[in-house]
Structures are given as structure tokens and as C-alpha cells.
Amino acid sequence: MRFRSRSNNEVTRLASTSGHIILVGQEFVEVPQHMEAEAYSNGCVSEEIYNSIKADMARGAERAAMEMLAGATGGGAQQVSVIKLPSGDIIREDRPAVIRKAIQGMLDGGEDGAFTAAGLPNLKVLSGKCGFQVAKDEMEAAWKVVSGNGTDTCADQPGGEAGE
């Protein structure tokens, strides 16, 4: 899978225990599968997620987020994540939607270490995919939505039995 740094000015150094070292900058570079969790954990963005964000923008996600921000008042305000794309465009998405999308990507991706032995999303990997620190209660709320009722586990998912 190909990754890039979240910032145009930043180079992220990824290192594995096998001696592989990869520098991830503003251009997409190929990262071996065994280092993908490391890339997400260090805040790198996969080309897949980057393209998904750009597609959402094209469908009006920015406009919807701006309307949500304009209408948000008091304690009922939604949490919003601001993402700056390399093009300089800024999009805003509500945190729960970003977290749910990342969990769904983890389910679809089948990468090792994405889920704990309990079948819940690994917070470190999830935070890396989202680009911000995800709290346990945020993960649990998103997991309930994604799994349907919150009682499902990911033991049947690749990496679901390889606990943390």
C-alpha cells in the first residue's frame, strides 16, 4: 500500500525490527504490508484514504461540514476534525463519521494487529488511520454503529485473534 505524510513539510521515518527503514514524505511511497500499522501509527495517510477524502470533497462533504459548523450550538455541537490536503484544501468531517469510516476500512483491510484479542479495533492503529487521537469511548460508540449492535467481535476477521 502507498502512504504519504499528513503534512507537506514533514518526513516520517518508519523502521521495522527486520531492519527496513522507509522515509515517507509528501509524495506517496510504497510501504510493505508488515509496516502498514507502523505507518498509520505515525500519522501517515494511505493513498486509499487520501483518495476517499478527495472524492468526499467532490461530492460536497466540505459544504455539508461547513453547514454543520454554522448550525452547531451549545452542548449538542458535533465534534469536527479538520484535515488539510496537500493541495491546500481544507475539509471538515465530524469525528464520529471519520472514526466509523476508519473502522470499516480496518474491517475491509484485514491487516495484522488492527484488532485486539477482544475483537475491538486497536486504538493505536485506529488513531493513525483517523489522523487524530481517538478516545476509547469514541471507538466504542463507533464500533457499536459499525458492528450493528456492539456485541459482534472481529474474531473471524484477519488479525482478530492476534491480540495486543
Stockholm file with secondary structure:
# STOCKHOLM 1.0

chainA/1-164         MRFRSRSNNEVTRLASTSGHIILVGQEFVEVPQHMEAEAYSNGCVSEEIYNSIKADMARGAERAAMEMLAGATGGGAQQVSVIKLPSGDIIREDRPAVIRKAIQGMLDGGEDGAFTAAGLPNLKVLSGKCGFQVAKDEMEAAWKVVSGNGTDTCADQPGGEAGE
#=GR chainA/1-164 SS CEEECSSTTCCEEEECTTSCEEEECSSCEECCGGGHHHHHHTTCEEHHHHHHHHHHHHTTHHHHHHHHHHHCCGGGCCCEEEEECTTSCEEEEEHHHHHHHHHHHHHHHCCTTSBCTTSSBCHHHHHHHHTSCCCHHHHHHHHHHHHSSSCCCCTTSTTSSSCC
#=GC SS_cons         CEEECSSTTCCEEEECTTSCEEEECSSCEECCGGGHHHHHHTTCEEHHHHHHHHHHHHTTHHHHHHHHHHHCCGGGCCCEEEEECTTSCEEEEEHHHHHHHHHHHHHHHCCTTSBCTTSSBCHHHHHHHHTSCCCHHHHHHHHHHHHSSSCCCCTTSTTSSSCC
//
